[in-house]
Amino acid sequence: MRWGWMRREVAVAEPVLQVRALCIEWRGADGRANRVVDGVSFDLAAGATLGIAGESGSGKSTLARALLGHCRAGSAITGGSIHLDGDDLAALSEAELARRRGRVMAMVPQNPLASLTFHMPVGRQLEEVLRLRAGLSAAASRLRALELFDQMGLPEAERLARRYPHQLSGGQRQRVVLACAVACDPLLLVLDEPTTALDKTTEAQVLELVRRLRRARKGAMVIVTHDLNVVADICDRVLVMQHGRIVEQGPVGAVFSAPREAYTRVLLGAALRVEEASRAAPALPGPALLEVEGLGFRYARPSLLLRRAPLGPPILDGIGLSVARGEVLGVIGESGSGKTTLGGIVAGLLDGQAGALRFDGRLLPGLARQRTREQRRRIQMVFQDPLSSLNPRRRVGDAVMRPMRLFQGLDQREAARGAAALFEELGLEPALLSRFPRQLSGGQQQRVAIARAFAAQPDLLICDEITSALDASVQAQVLDHLAAMQRRQGTAMLLITHDLAVVWRMARRVVVMQGGRILESGATEAIFRNPENPYTAALLGAASRAARAGRPELAEARE
Amino acid sequence: MGAALRRPAALLGGLLVVIHLVVAIAAPWIAPFAPTSLLDAPLEPPGATYWLGTDDLGRDAFSRLLWGGRVAMLVAFAAGAVAVLGGALLGLAAGYRRGGFDDVVMRLVEMKLAVPTILFVAIFVTGFGQSVPVLIVAVGIIQMMGVVRTSRAAGIVLMEQGYVRAAQLNGESGPVIILRELLPNVADLLAVEFALRASSALLLVSALSFLGLGISPPTPDWGLMVEDGMALLESEPALVLAPALCIATLVLGMNLAAEGLADALGLDAARGGGG
């Protein structure tokens, strides 16, 4: 049998893990105690898989660490107990905990790159775990390491074992970390956001692996995630957390199909939105606002000798599309599909080497500085990371007033009034104008960035993954404001995202990109319901798992 | 700032700098004698009148010691300011423009690294005359090169930030982007650079004076005092040790303060000088 740890029979009803009234407090620099985990109780049986869901700040990661007897600096377990395999982790000494880590409980941390030692080949790292934790000899650990890599679905294990972490892809790193975690077959395996850093296809493969592990292992598994699709896919039970407390818990099917708490519905709503009707504004009649014809792009390879550097492989190849006035066009694809590069070229950050851009009937030069002032005003962009898109040393009001002064020639007072009006339209208190970016939440920062773009009164807005750095409930809020703004101003939008729910909600028309080409384009509804291209179908399949878990009738209809 | 004061080494450093500054500013009032007047027989031993004795010309060594940091500190701080302002603008412009301009600036920086510091100042002083303004410019240029490199590196990182891209897309000019978007974000970095550059400049000025290339006699100066006292090191060690100790404590103080400042601002955390 390939699966070494499949020998034992699965699922004994006896709970492996018992958490009772667990409280964890964090003491800040001012000495005030802050309850990060507040009276959490649950049981986990051997062979069962529990999903802990919640937004960032809900205490789910703190809880996950506590299950390994670990607390972040400044925080401590102040009440309750964690019984794992008969021992209370809260009462064990650091040395006793260290002996159990890896053998009794193990963790797959969020960032696989950070948890691997960067200057050591990955094979040696796994062998070290096997030698020190499982007590294998050097020769035995070498064989076992290759076997484990093989079981993790890593091809050519011998060659891969000699590589360093930075030479592996994100998916491969995650598999290596998983191999280290299951190396000693722990009773409890904790996975902290195992797929957050991965793109959709890799995510699906890693999840498939986790599913196989789950079936093959006797021990219990806890998966911490903000992505309810992952919970729907893998877990038996789910525990929804907010502000350190358990909002709701139960079997996945029951919680997802009939959530009792409003908060659970908000989280689910974000994942289920694929099933809602599109609310995008219709395109205005008339000639196209933006036309892209035969656009190609390659990065220049750096060269020591030649001034004119040779070009790398094509990032974009023969892209053609058009956006009508007031129309929202969705651009979807995985990372590496070239969608961000496309946005960068239309915005004027990059210069395509082939093809042409036409804006409002006139040829549009490549880089922003070659364009006319009027063209620069009419094409604006909102970036992915809200914090980095605002200058940390300037008040956010400055950022919004600057385009008004630059393009409309308003004086300080008029611009301040204009900025306050924009803020109100986007649901921001005008008092926030005098704050610095760090004093705002992520959702507020992104709305400020949207306000800055609208301050120029653009005709075309390029949005590059503008919600991917935000929590689910905040995403909805930001998109609502953006949609309302777009409707009022009749702004056309190029909406670049890997999140299908965003496209479904905002765009009536969509193009699907892969490997620098457009695979498919047309009405969002038609493509989502009947994708012609197998790649599109796979992309859509990954997105609607949560929907199916919650609504069996949809699952039947689709399959 | 409060965080800097919680670190004992930084506190000590700041205290040393403040003491030296206060003494230098107050020297005309607190020094018992004029630093350049010939008062008594040369090489009087230390005593109640002349606390450190008199030097080889019969001037009060203690009064000269109190006065001795004034010009050197003026040159060091002015050169530090020249280095930080010039270096930041040049480095940020190189990081912003890249391409040919960047190449030229970086080759200049490397050229300066290839020429020995003392030789550079010697040529400069020979060409433009030995005066305090010339010294400030020469030492400033030498210290500037390090600032160019750090601010260029910080600038390149900042250029990737969304707010800089947004400004570029709106067609903001280079100087506006450098002054509005980049400069405020390297302010922390520059504060630390200033402290480090001024400390290194002070050491350099003292060395130059010692070699006769820096501050000219009869101005009271620690570097000059060390040079004057060298011949009498065996009989009158205090004439060398006292000014040397002053230089050492001031440079040490400035370095400790700079380190504490960098620590408090979180600049060691590889944040590229950002926010």
Interface residues (C-beta under 8 A of the other chain):
Chain A: A347 G348 L349 A368 R369 R371 R373 R376 R377 I379 Q380 M381 F383 Q384 D385 S388 S389 L390 N391 P392 R393 R394 A399 R402 P403 L406 F407 R438 A449 R452 A456
Chain B: Q161 G162 Y163 R165 A166 A167 Q168 L169 N170 G171 E172 R180 E181 P184 N185 A187 G274 G275
